[in-house]
Amino acid sequence: MSDFFKNVPPEQAEHIDRIAKLAFELRENHKALLARHGAEDEADLAAKIAAGEVAEHPAYEDYLGAAILEQTRQIIREELKQYMLEVETYAPAS
């Protein structure tokens, strides 16, 4: 198994760790909002609201929150991916 962090300066490794933890927290909070209503994803929750399977309040607020969390998580994941590519590019080889 490759040791990705072998040549990564500590400051950059800590930054990657913080971003990864944030992405994890966003994912877990997203899942928790959907789980309140037994929904697989935002589309499923919206369908449950429209069908009257779950109460509009607070389900709609949870739908909006889940959508925002997922959008934010996708942005963070892309930023992490780009940052890791930069680190890989500039990290000195051993």
Backbone atoms as SQL, in Angstrom:
CREATE TABLE atoms (id INTEGER PRIMARY KEY, chain TEXT, resi INTEGER, resn TEXT, atom TEXT, x REAL, y REAL, z REAL);
INSERT INTO atoms VALUES
  (1, 'A', 1, 'MET', 'N', 0.843, -1.177, 0.000),
  (2, 'A', 1, 'MET', 'CA', 0.000, 0.000, 0.000),
  (3, 'A', 1, 'MET', 'C', 0.888, 1.240, 0.000),
  (4, 'A', 2, 'SER', 'N', 0.552, 2.188, -0.828),
  (5, 'A', 2, 'SER', 'CA', 1.306, 3.420, -0.956),
  (6, 'A', 2, 'SER', 'C', 1.070, 4.317, 0.254),
  (7, 'A', 3, 'ASP', 'N', 2.142, 4.953, 0.728),
  (8, 'A', 3, 'ASP', 'CA', 2.039, 5.897, 1.839),
  (9, 'A', 3, 'ASP', 'C', 1.948, 7.301, 1.252),
  (10, 'A', 4, 'PHE', 'N', 0.725, 7.743, 0.974),
  (11, 'A', 4, 'PHE', 'CA', 0.507, 9.027, 0.309),
  (12, 'A', 4, 'PHE', 'C', 1.156, 10.178, 1.067),
  (13, 'A', 5, 'PHE', 'N', 1.086, 10.139, 2.393),
  (14, 'A', 5, 'PHE', 'CA', 1.551, 11.269, 3.199),
  (15, 'A', 5, 'PHE', 'C', 3.056, 11.246, 3.460),
  (16, 'A', 6, 'LYS', 'N', 3.755, 10.257, 2.920),
  (17, 'A', 6, 'LYS', 'CA', 5.183, 10.105, 3.203),
  (18, 'A', 6, 'LYS', 'C', 5.974, 11.383, 2.913),
  (19, 'A', 7, 'ASN', 'N', 5.735, 12.015, 1.793),
  (20, 'A', 7, 'ASN', 'CA', 6.499, 13.204, 1.403),
  (21, 'A', 7, 'ASN', 'C', 5.690, 14.498, 1.518),
  (22, 'A', 8, 'VAL', 'N', 4.575, 14.435, 2.217),
  (23, 'A', 8, 'VAL', 'CA', 3.708, 15.610, 2.357),
  (24, 'A', 8, 'VAL', 'C', 4.094, 16.355, 3.625),
  (25, 'A', 9, 'PRO', 'N', 4.363, 17.658, 3.520),
  (26, 'A', 9, 'PRO', 'CA', 4.681, 18.443, 4.711),
  (27, 'A', 9, 'PRO', 'C', 3.519, 18.382, 5.725),
  (28, 'A', 10, 'PRO', 'N', 3.833, 18.413, 7.014),
  (29, 'A', 10, 'PRO', 'CA', 2.806, 18.285, 8.052),
  (30, 'A', 10, 'PRO', 'C', 1.645, 19.271, 7.902),
  (31, 'A', 11, 'GLU', 'N', 1.947, 20.508, 7.518),
  (32, 'A', 11, 'GLU', 'CA', 0.876, 21.506, 7.381),
  (33, 'A', 11, 'GLU', 'C', -0.126, 21.091, 6.306),
  (34, 'A', 12, 'GLN', 'N', 0.392, 20.569, 5.204),
  (35, 'A', 12, 'GLN', 'CA', -0.490, 20.138, 4.124),
  (36, 'A', 12, 'GLN', 'C', -1.269, 18.886, 4.518),
  (37, 'A', 13, 'ALA', 'N', -0.623, 17.978, 5.236),
  (38, 'A', 13, 'ALA', 'CA', -1.312, 16.766, 5.699),
  (39, 'A', 13, 'ALA', 'C', -2.440, 17.139, 6.658),
  (40, 'A', 14, 'GLU', 'N', -2.193, 18.095, 7.541),
  (41, 'A', 14, 'GLU', 'CA', -3.233, 18.548, 8.477),
  (42, 'A', 14, 'GLU', 'C', -4.389, 19.203, 7.729),
  (43, 'A', 15, 'HIS', 'N', -4.072, 19.966, 6.702),
  (44, 'A', 15, 'HIS', 'CA', -5.113, 20.615, 5.898),
  (45, 'A', 15, 'HIS', 'C', -5.979, 19.558, 5.201),
  (46, 'A', 16, 'ILE', 'N', -5.357, 18.567, 4.633),
  (47, 'A', 16, 'ILE', 'CA', -6.089, 17.477, 3.979),
  (48, 'A', 16, 'ILE', 'C', -6.971, 16.763, 4.996),
  (49, 'A', 17, 'ASP', 'N', -6.432, 16.522, 6.172),
  (50, 'A', 17, 'ASP', 'CA', -7.194, 15.853, 7.227),
  (51, 'A', 17, 'ASP', 'C', -8.433, 16.666, 7.612),
  (52, 'A', 18, 'ARG', 'N', -8.282, 17.977, 7.780),
  (53, 'A', 18, 'ARG', 'CA', -9.424, 18.834, 8.145),
  (54, 'A', 18, 'ARG', 'C', -10.497, 18.826, 7.060),
  (55, 'A', 19, 'ILE', 'N', -10.080, 18.906, 5.807),
  (56, 'A', 19, 'ILE', 'CA', -11.046, 18.903, 4.706),
  (57, 'A', 19, 'ILE', 'C', -11.771, 17.560, 4.646),
  (58, 'A', 20, 'ALA', 'N', -11.028, 16.474, 4.807),
  (59, 'A', 20, 'ALA', 'CA', -11.632, 15.143, 4.772),
  (60, 'A', 20, 'ALA', 'C', -12.630, 14.961, 5.913),
  (61, 'A', 21, 'LYS', 'N', -12.297, 15.453, 7.094),
  (62, 'A', 21, 'LYS', 'CA', -13.212, 15.367, 8.238),
  (63, 'A', 21, 'LYS', 'C', -14.480, 16.173, 7.981),
  (64, 'A', 22, 'LEU', 'N', -14.326, 17.355, 7.385),
  (65, 'A', 22, 'LEU', 'CA', -15.494, 18.169, 7.062),
  (66, 'A', 22, 'LEU', 'C', -16.390, 17.438, 6.074),
  (67, 'A', 23, 'ALA', 'N', -15.811, 16.831, 5.053),
  (68, 'A', 23, 'ALA', 'CA', -16.598, 16.085, 4.071),
  (69, 'A', 23, 'ALA', 'C', -17.341, 14.937, 4.748),
  (70, 'A', 24, 'PHE', 'N', -16.682, 14.265, 5.678),
  (71, 'A', 24, 'PHE', 'CA', -17.311, 13.171, 6.423),
  (72, 'A', 24, 'PHE', 'C', -18.493, 13.683, 7.248),
  (73, 'A', 25, 'GLU', 'N', -18.293, 14.785, 7.962),
  (74, 'A', 25, 'GLU', 'CA', -19.369, 15.355, 8.784),
  (75, 'A', 25, 'GLU', 'C', -20.551, 15.788, 7.931),
  (76, 'A', 26, 'LEU', 'N', -20.290, 16.375, 6.795),
  (77, 'A', 26, 'LEU', 'CA', -21.369, 16.773, 5.891),
  (78, 'A', 26, 'LEU', 'C', -22.150, 15.541, 5.428),
  (79, 'A', 27, 'ARG', 'N', -21.433, 14.476, 5.072),
  (80, 'A', 27, 'ARG', 'CA', -22.090, 13.251, 4.622),
  (81, 'A', 27, 'ARG', 'C', -22.959, 12.650, 5.724),
  (82, 'A', 28, 'GLU', 'N', -22.434, 12.582, 6.935),
  (83, 'A', 28, 'GLU', 'CA', -23.175, 11.982, 8.038),
  (84, 'A', 28, 'GLU', 'C', -24.402, 12.817, 8.417),
  (85, 'A', 29, 'ASN', 'N', -24.282, 14.128, 8.404),
  (86, 'A', 29, 'ASN', 'CA', -25.434, 14.990, 8.697),
  (87, 'A', 29, 'ASN', 'C', -26.495, 14.876, 7.605),
  (88, 'A', 30, 'HIS', 'N', -26.054, 14.752, 6.364),
  (89, 'A', 30, 'HIS', 'CA', -26.962, 14.555, 5.228),
  (90, 'A', 30, 'HIS', 'C', -27.766, 13.276, 5.423),
  (91, 'A', 31, 'LYS', 'N', -27.048, 12.193, 5.755),
  (92, 'A', 31, 'LYS', 'CA', -27.709, 10.906, 5.978),
  (93, 'A', 31, 'LYS', 'C', -28.694, 10.986, 7.142),
  (94, 'A', 32, 'ALA', 'N', -28.336, 11.692, 8.198),
  (95, 'A', 32, 'ALA', 'CA', -29.208, 11.803, 9.370),
  (96, 'A', 32, 'ALA', 'C', -30.504, 12.542, 9.036),
  (97, 'A', 33, 'LEU', 'N', -30.411, 13.600, 8.254),
  (98, 'A', 33, 'LEU', 'CA', -31.625, 14.337, 7.863),
  (99, 'A', 33, 'LEU', 'C', -32.563, 13.454, 7.055),
  (100, 'A', 34, 'LEU', 'N', -32.020, 12.701, 6.126),
  (101, 'A', 34, 'LEU', 'CA', -32.845, 11.827, 5.297),
  (102, 'A', 34, 'LEU', 'C', -33.416, 10.664, 6.113),
  (103, 'A', 35, 'ALA', 'N', -32.622, 10.148, 7.044),
  (104, 'A', 35, 'ALA', 'CA', -33.051, 9.006, 7.855),
  (105, 'A', 35, 'ALA', 'C', -34.262, 9.344, 8.720),
  (106, 'A', 36, 'ARG', 'N', -34.394, 10.603, 9.122),
  (107, 'A', 36, 'ARG', 'CA', -35.553, 11.017, 9.926),
  (108, 'A', 36, 'ARG', 'C', -36.865, 10.662, 9.248),
  (109, 'A', 37, 'HIS', 'N', -36.816, 10.614, 7.911),
  (110, 'A', 37, 'HIS', 'CA', -38.032, 10.405, 7.128),
  (111, 'A', 37, 'HIS', 'C', -37.983, 9.108, 6.324),
  (112, 'A', 38, 'GLY', 'N', -36.970, 8.285, 6.568),
  (113, 'A', 38, 'GLY', 'CA', -36.836, 7.024, 5.856),
  (114, 'A', 38, 'GLY', 'C', -36.606, 7.201, 4.369),
  (115, 'A', 39, 'ALA', 'N', -35.887, 8.264, 4.005),
  (116, 'A', 39, 'ALA', 'CA', -35.650, 8.582, 2.592),
  (117, 'A', 39, 'ALA', 'C', -34.239, 8.169, 2.176),
  (118, 'A', 40, 'GLU', 'N', -34.121, 7.742, 0.934),
  (119, 'A', 40, 'GLU', 'CA', -32.826, 7.352, 0.369),
  (120, 'A', 40, 'GLU', 'C', -31.992, 8.564, -0.045),
  (121, 'A', 41, 'ASP', 'N', -32.658, 9.561, -0.612),
  (122, 'A', 41, 'ASP', 'CA', -31.993, 10.765, -1.096),
  (123, 'A', 41, 'ASP', 'C', -33.012, 11.901, -1.128),
  (124, 'A', 42, 'GLU', 'N', -32.584, 13.056, -1.605),
  (125, 'A', 42, 'GLU', 'CA', -33.479, 14.220, -1.627),
  (126, 'A', 42, 'GLU', 'C', -34.701, 13.986, -2.514),
  (127, 'A', 43, 'ALA', 'N', -34.498, 13.350, -3.656),
  (128, 'A', 43, 'ALA', 'CA', -35.618, 13.086, -4.564),
  (129, 'A', 43, 'ALA', 'C', -36.655, 12.190, -3.898),
  (130, 'A', 44, 'ASP', 'N', -36.184, 11.196, -3.165),
  (131, 'A', 44, 'ASP', 'CA', -37.086, 10.297, -2.450),
  (132, 'A', 44, 'ASP', 'C', -37.858, 11.065, -1.378),
  (133, 'A', 45, 'LEU', 'N', -37.173, 11.931, -0.658),
  (134, 'A', 45, 'LEU', 'CA', -37.851, 12.728, 0.371),
  (135, 'A', 45, 'LEU', 'C', -38.872, 13.667, -0.252),
  (136, 'A', 46, 'ALA', 'N', -38.526, 14.300, -1.360),
  (137, 'A', 46, 'ALA', 'CA', -39.475, 15.192, -2.046),
  (138, 'A', 46, 'ALA', 'C', -40.712, 14.411, -2.488),
  (139, 'A', 47, 'ALA', 'N', -40.508, 13.198, -2.978),
  (140, 'A', 47, 'ALA', 'CA', -41.636, 12.365, -3.407),
  (141, 'A', 47, 'ALA', 'C', -42.511, 11.984, -2.226),
  (142, 'A', 48, 'LYS', 'N', -41.905, 11.683, -1.082),
  (143, 'A', 48, 'LYS', 'CA', -42.663, 11.340, 0.120),
  (144, 'A', 48, 'LYS', 'C', -43.480, 12.533, 0.610),
  (145, 'A', 49, 'ILE', 'N', -42.909, 13.720, 0.503),
  (146, 'A', 49, 'ILE', 'CA', -43.633, 14.934, 0.901),
  (147, 'A', 49, 'ILE', 'C', -44.822, 15.134, -0.029),
  (148, 'A', 50, 'ALA', 'N', -44.574, 15.049, -1.328),
  (149, 'A', 50, 'ALA', 'CA', -45.640, 15.253, -2.323),
  (150, 'A', 50, 'ALA', 'C', -46.760, 14.228, -2.183),
  (151, 'A', 51, 'ALA', 'N', -46.404, 13.004, -1.825),
  (152, 'A', 51, 'ALA', 'CA', -47.401, 11.944, -1.683),
  (153, 'A', 51, 'ALA', 'C', -48.113, 11.987, -0.332),
  (154, 'A', 52, 'GLY', 'N', -47.669, 12.872, 0.548),
  (155, 'A', 52, 'GLY', 'CA', -48.274, 12.960, 1.866),
  (156, 'A', 52, 'GLY', 'C', -47.837, 11.852, 2.811),
  (157, 'A', 53, 'GLU', 'N', -46.765, 11.138, 2.472),
  (158, 'A', 53, 'GLU', 'CA', -46.256, 10.051, 3.316),
  (159, 'A', 53, 'GLU', 'C', -45.575, 10.580, 4.571),
  (160, 'A', 54, 'VAL', 'N', -45.042, 11.784, 4.485),
  (161, 'A', 54, 'VAL', 'CA', -44.414, 12.439, 5.638),
  (162, 'A', 54, 'VAL', 'C', -44.981, 13.846, 5.746),
  (163, 'A', 55, 'ALA', 'N', -44.997, 14.354, 6.963),
  (164, 'A', 55, 'ALA', 'CA', -45.518, 15.708, 7.182),
  (165, 'A', 55, 'ALA', 'C', -44.625, 16.731, 6.483),
  (166, 'A', 56, 'GLU', 'N', -45.270, 17.701, 5.872),
  (167, 'A', 56, 'GLU', 'CA', -44.522, 18.729, 5.137),
  (168, 'A', 56, 'GLU', 'C', -43.528, 19.451, 6.048),
  (169, 'A', 57, 'HIS', 'N', -43.958, 19.688, 7.277),
  (170, 'A', 57, 'HIS', 'CA', -43.071, 20.338, 8.238),
  (171, 'A', 57, 'HIS', 'C', -42.716, 19.329, 9.303),
  (172, 'A', 58, 'PRO', 'N', -41.524, 18.976, 9.570),
  (173, 'A', 58, 'PRO', 'CA', -40.281, 19.608, 9.143),
  (174, 'A', 58, 'PRO', 'C', -39.617, 18.941, 7.936),
  (175, 'A', 59, 'ALA', 'N', -40.309, 18.037, 7.248),
  (176, 'A', 59, 'ALA', 'CA', -39.681, 17.300, 6.150),
  (177, 'A', 59, 'ALA', 'C', -39.136, 18.228, 5.058),
  (178, 'A', 60, 'TYR', 'N', -39.879, 19.293, 4.740),
  (179, 'A', 60, 'TYR', 'CA', -39.398, 20.177, 3.672),
  (180, 'A', 60, 'TYR', 'C', -38.121, 20.900, 4.104),
  (181, 'A', 61, 'GLU', 'N', -38.071, 21.313, 5.352),
  (182, 'A', 61, 'GLU', 'CA', -36.860, 21.961, 5.850),
  (183, 'A', 61, 'GLU', 'C', -35.684, 20.980, 5.826),
  (184, 'A', 62, 'ASP', 'N', -35.970, 19.723, 6.190),
  (185, 'A', 62, 'ASP', 'CA', -34.921, 18.702, 6.137),
  (186, 'A', 62, 'ASP', 'C', -34.501, 18.419, 4.696),
  (187, 'A', 63, 'TYR', 'N', -35.448, 18.463, 3.785),
  (188, 'A', 63, 'TYR', 'CA', -35.143, 18.297, 2.356),
  (189, 'A', 63, 'TYR', 'C', -34.168, 19.392, 1.905),
  (190, 'A', 64, 'LEU', 'N', -34.487, 20.633, 2.259),
  (191, 'A', 64, 'LEU', 'CA', -33.614, 21.750, 1.876),
  (192, 'A', 64, 'LEU', 'C', -32.237, 21.612, 2.531),
  (193, 'A', 65, 'GLY', 'N', -32.227, 21.258, 3.806),
  (194, 'A', 65, 'GLY', 'CA', -30.955, 21.087, 4.512),
  (195, 'A', 65, 'GLY', 'C', -30.115, 19.985, 3.891),
  (196, 'A', 66, 'ALA', 'N', -30.754, 18.869, 3.565),
  (197, 'A', 66, 'ALA', 'CA', -30.036, 17.750, 2.959),
  (198, 'A', 66, 'ALA', 'C', -29.460, 18.154, 1.598),
  (199, 'A', 67, 'ALA', 'N', -30.238, 18.903, 0.837),
  (200, 'A', 67, 'ALA', 'CA', -29.766, 19.346, -0.482),
  (201, 'A', 67, 'ALA', 'C', -28.547, 20.260, -0.340),
  (202, 'A', 68, 'ILE', 'N', -28.603, 21.170, 0.614),
  (203, 'A', 68, 'ILE', 'CA', -27.480, 22.089, 0.835),
  (204, 'A', 68, 'ILE', 'C', -26.250, 21.325, 1.315),
  (205, 'A', 69, 'LEU', 'N', -26.450, 20.395, 2.245),
  (206, 'A', 69, 'LEU', 'CA', -25.319, 19.601, 2.743),
  (207, 'A', 69, 'LEU', 'C', -24.667, 18.809, 1.613),
  (208, 'A', 70, 'GLU', 'N', -25.479, 18.207, 0.759),
  (209, 'A', 70, 'GLU', 'CA', -24.930, 17.411, -0.341),
  (210, 'A', 70, 'GLU', 'C', -24.184, 18.286, -1.350),
  (211, 'A', 71, 'GLN', 'N', -24.743, 19.443, -1.671),
  (212, 'A', 71, 'GLN', 'CA', -24.058, 20.353, -2.596),
  (213, 'A', 71, 'GLN', 'C', -22.728, 20.804, -2.011),
  (214, 'A', 72, 'THR', 'N', -22.740, 21.143, -0.737),
  (215, 'A', 72, 'THR', 'CA', -21.521, 21.592, -0.071),
  (216, 'A', 72, 'THR', 'C', -20.496, 20.466, -0.033),
  (217, 'A', 73, 'ARG', 'N', -20.944, 19.250, 0.263),
  (218, 'A', 73, 'ARG', 'CA', -20.043, 18.099, 0.308),
  (219, 'A', 73, 'ARG', 'C', -19.397, 17.861, -1.053),
  (220, 'A', 74, 'GLN', 'N', -20.166, 17.994, -2.124),
  (221, 'A', 74, 'GLN', 'CA', -19.607, 17.802, -3.462),
  (222, 'A', 74, 'GLN', 'C', -18.551, 18.863, -3.772),
  (223, 'A', 75, 'ILE', 'N', -18.791, 20.093, -3.358),
  (224, 'A', 75, 'ILE', 'CA', -17.812, 21.165, -3.560),
  (225, 'A', 75, 'ILE', 'C', -16.544, 20.867, -2.771),
  (226, 'A', 76, 'ILE', 'N', -16.710, 20.471, -1.513),
  (227, 'A', 76, 'ILE', 'CA', -15.563, 20.156, -0.655),
  (228, 'A', 76, 'ILE', 'C', -14.768, 18.975, -1.232),
  (229, 'A', 77, 'ARG', 'N', -15.469, 17.947, -1.700),
  (230, 'A', 77, 'ARG', 'CA', -14.788, 16.788, -2.287),
  (231, 'A', 77, 'ARG', 'C', -13.965, 17.197, -3.515),
  (232, 'A', 78, 'GLU', 'N', -14.516, 18.057, -4.344),
  (233, 'A', 78, 'GLU', 'CA', -13.787, 18.503, -5.528),
  (234, 'A', 78, 'GLU', 'C', -12.572, 19.341, -5.127),
  (235, 'A', 79, 'GLU', 'N', -12.744, 20.206, -4.130),
  (236, 'A', 79, 'GLU', 'CA', -11.609, 20.995, -3.650),
  (237, 'A', 79, 'GLU', 'C', -10.527, 20.090, -3.064),
  (238, 'A', 80, 'LEU', 'N', -10.941, 19.074, -2.318),
  (239, 'A', 80, 'LEU', 'CA', -9.985, 18.135, -1.742),
  (240, 'A', 80, 'LEU', 'C', -9.232, 17.389, -2.851),
  (241, 'A', 81, 'LYS', 'N', -9.969, 16.973, -3.852),
  (242, 'A', 81, 'LYS', 'CA', -9.348, 16.266, -4.979),
  (243, 'A', 81, 'LYS', 'C', -8.295, 17.150, -5.643),
  (244, 'A', 82, 'GLN', 'N', -8.640, 18.403, -5.916),
  (245, 'A', 82, 'GLN', 'CA', -7.702, 19.321, -6.553),
  (246, 'A', 82, 'GLN', 'C', -6.495, 19.590, -5.657),
  (247, 'A', 83, 'TYR', 'N', -6.747, 19.769, -4.372),
  (248, 'A', 83, 'TYR', 'CA', -5.648, 20.031, -3.441),
  (249, 'A', 83, 'TYR', 'C', -4.697, 18.843, -3.380),
  (250, 'A', 84, 'MET', 'N', -5.258, 17.636, -3.341),
  (251, 'A', 84, 'MET', 'CA', -4.421, 16.443, -3.280),
  (252, 'A', 84, 'MET', 'C', -3.602, 16.275, -4.559),
  (253, 'A', 85, 'LEU', 'N', -4.170, 16.645, -5.695),
  (254, 'A', 85, 'LEU', 'CA', -3.406, 16.587, -6.947),
  (255, 'A', 85, 'LEU', 'C', -2.241, 17.580, -6.900),
  (256, 'A', 86, 'GLU', 'N', -2.490, 18.760, -6.335),
  (257, 'A', 86, 'GLU', 'CA', -1.423, 19.753, -6.201),
  (258, 'A', 86, 'GLU', 'C', -0.328, 19.241, -5.280),
  (259, 'A', 87, 'VAL', 'N', -0.728, 18.655, -4.166),
  (260, 'A', 87, 'VAL', 'CA', 0.248, 18.129, -3.208),
  (261, 'A', 87, 'VAL', 'C', 1.062, 17.018, -3.856),
  (262, 'A', 88, 'GLU', 'N', 0.385, 16.133, -4.579),
  (263, 'A', 88, 'GLU', 'CA', 1.060, 15.043, -5.273),
  (264, 'A', 88, 'GLU', 'C', 2.077, 15.578, -6.281),
  (265, 'A', 89, 'THR', 'N', 1.684, 16.650, -6.960),
  (266, 'A', 89, 'THR', 'CA', 2.532, 17.247, -7.993),
  (267, 'A', 89, 'THR', 'C', 3.775, 17.895, -7.400),
  (268, 'A', 90, 'TYR', 'N', 3.596, 18.555, -6.233),
  (269, 'A', 90, 'TYR', 'CA', 4.710, 19.321, -5.672),
  (270, 'A', 90, 'TYR', 'C', 5.462, 18.609, -4.560),
  (271, 'A', 91, 'ALA', 'N', 4.963, 17.479, -4.099),
  (272, 'A', 91, 'ALA', 'CA', 5.658, 16.759, -3.023),
  (273, 'A', 91, 'ALA', 'C', 6.938, 16.151, -3.586),
  (274, 'A', 92, 'PRO', 'N', 8.040, 16.375, -2.886),
  (275, 'A', 92, 'PRO', 'CA', 9.303, 15.795, -3.360),
  (276, 'A', 92, 'PRO', 'C', 9.282, 14.280, -3.246),
  (277, 'A', 93, 'ALA', 'N', 9.764, 13.602, -4.247),
  (278, 'A', 93, 'ALA', 'CA', 9.827, 12.132, -4.223),
  (279, 'A', 93, 'ALA', 'C', 10.978, 11.695, -3.355),
  (280, 'A', 94, 'SER', 'N', 10.831, 10.500, -2.780),
  (281, 'A', 94, 'SER', 'CA', 11.945, 10.000, -1.934),
  (282, 'A', 94, 'SER', 'C', 12.860, 9.106, -2.734);
